[in-house]
Amino acid sequence: MGQFPALFSFFLVALVVSWGHETEGNMNLTMDDSGKGRIGVIVDESSRIGKEEILAMQMAVEDLNSSRNQSFSLVIRDYKSAPNLAALAAKELISMQRVQVLIGPQTWEATSIVSEVENEKQTPVLTLANEIPKWANERFKFLVQASPSQLNQMRAIAGIIGSWDWHLVNVIYEDRDFSTTEIFPHLVHALKDVGAEVSEFVSLSQFDSDLFTKELERLRRGSSRVFVVHLPFKLALRLFEIAKEMGMMGNGYVWITTDSFTSLAHSFNASIFSVLQGVVGVKRFFPGDKPPFHEFHLRFRRRFRLEHSDEDEHEPGIYAVQAYDAATTAAMAMSEIQEKGNALLEQIKLTAFQGLSGMIQFKDRKLAPADTFQIINIMGRGYRELGFWSDKSGFSRELRENSSSNSSMKDLSQVFWPGGSSETPKGWVVPTDANPLRIGVPTGSMFKQYVQVEEDPKGNNLTFTGLAIDLFKETIHSLHVPPSYEFYRFNGSYDDLVNEIYLKNFDAAVGDIAIISRRYEHADFTHPYSEAGLVMIVPTRKDKSNKSLLFTKPFTLTMWIAIAMINAYNGFVVWFIERSRYPCHDGSMFNHAGTMLCSSFTTLFSLHGNMLHSNLSRMTMVVWLFMALVITQIYTANLTSMLTIQRLEPTISNIETLQRANALVGYGKGSFVKRYLEEVLHFRPENIKNYSTPEDLAEALRNQEISAAFLEVPFVKIFLARFCREFMISGPTYKVGGFGFAFPRGSPLLTDINEALLKVSETGKFKALEDSMIGNETCEDDDAKEEGSRLSSNSFFILFVLSGGVSTVALTLFIFNAHSSSFHQNAIWRLMIAVMRHWGEHRRSPSRRVCDELQTTTVSYNFAHNTNLRIQEAVFLTSKR
């Protein structure tokens, strides 16, 4: 189809070049026949890019001529975006116009053909194409890339997509744009880094208008609503016009344009902006706040308005700036070297100056790649500058040293999406005409409570039941727009089931599928809906450990300490109140301490009411005894209960014991556990056996066919619910696994499924399903029962507070009464001091004395005499004061 235009173009150019078309702008420059000082330019004069480039290069040559007193000139040829015309123009410029260097064209397709010509003539070519293949420098020795590579913008686009958690992207490009072979691998890799992938690559041709509608209709029927457009201006504008007619520029859609289109946003008129509402674009950034650019900007606007009155906007863009720098590079090199060929090429390679677009310096005949891009949002009658993305710092609102940066675009200005909505689109929808989701279900589950596939006697209908199936149904029904689905049984291993998703035989997999790292190579998983972990199950045996401390088990250590403290305190209160009425309270401090402690504990078993003379001590004793009776009765009942419980212990306490004994172990058939036992726990493969049912596993443990079994934590709940008295968990829990649902990598459903799964868990539906699953098989755990029966001080808090409070009140009242008169007050305190001194002086006095309880009013003469002396001394000193 493209042969006839190319053939026509060949004859047309042959006629045109026969008389030669030379454009030198508005410059009246002299050119000798040798062509010295001539710069050839190949552009598309009808395009906005071409118009900006021609004027910018004319201004560059004028500036250099005036500053260096040179007479350089431009010889411009229009190639009308046809690569063959570009080749003919290049031959004409070199052979007839004898230019020393060539600038342009804009596309790599045309540049590659021109470079073939220039390579033969050894004429340097400064191409303005954004991308050239890596092999181009090796093949074309005179090719110089005068515009920086834009590959980094693919990372900026991936950053935008990752900021909003979109996972599927459609990419639309031109079918003859050969630079895509370099660009798209970078995009695919960048998307993978943010958890996204390309759903569709769609190529469009400028010669097939019907293809636009067909491809857009096909994309509209798909699930992805995120589109990356990498098209030249004319094709992109046609695409957006058709998309708007089809209703694809409204709510729910996301359109992201690359630099090849967005960098012309400064030239859009009102009618174009009306089509592009909500589009987010990436454009290359250049410093527009420097004085040289301000001067260039004013001159450019004035001249562009005069020369191109048909254009509504007169601002210079990145293409004008790059063309100005390219022309300056060529003219500066030519002013230093008067020769052609290699010498001129070497001088161009040595060029280094601060241009309008930044530092112009070549390495391997290329400028440094662009690393900073501006993010814009088209809204209203223009576009808004949201912020910037740079290779070093990510997204930021401003390009300053101290400005904050972030890896997410969410910190930039508010984005208005297609349809004028500020609410971020989901990026995908459930296709209305899509086939039901094909859900793979494993048939080899060891525990049928999680997933079971049954067929009727005739084998016609399949029934899918179990916790995983019920949970999936609840999750799907929680979605805003539940997709249709169908279950399909799968008879292979779990790894093979996940691989079937990668092969697109299934759209998802549901069951007791463990989430492990190697399966992520083929699928993505939801959040785990079960506990993660692997534990060892071993048979139990009776506990034959030492029971000498069993009597302490009814109470916790805190409880025992609390009992001792409250007894000591109550005993002290009773002793303090009754101390003056008993001759047996006489003697050393050790004797008094013993009497007090003895009183504390004997009171627990006898009230001894006839020994107490004060109502305060009686009140304390009654409450104290009430607390003691309650505690002793509960202690007796709790100890009796514990003695009737059969205590069990594991037969094997750790895996090291198994490994030293070279013992056999078991696991559930089809799971990942075998590989974990071999690679992580280092069991020998020949010592590992698999079992298909819980009954087979239990029987193997009973018969000592295996010494231990390894099961995932969710399975252990069911296994021990059925066999809790025979087997128990031993050793640590290994943090692996956890069950989840598997989906294709980058599936747009995954985010919503995870959200719905959390809702099912938070509302208690999952717990209800789990309790229903194991409710009929629950048996009591004796160890847990015994541990739970141990009583702490919290259980007797009120009793402790009551007893201690009453004792404190009694002590307070006694002291208050003792101070009712000054005489008694001084006498009592001096008595206490005298007693303390007496204890210190008679430490070797007999520690025990015979006390006759019936003679309560009798005291020894020596003790009374000494005490009276000290009392009199205390009274005298007090009265003297």
Disulfide bonds with the S-S distance in Angstrom:
Cys724-Cys779 1.72
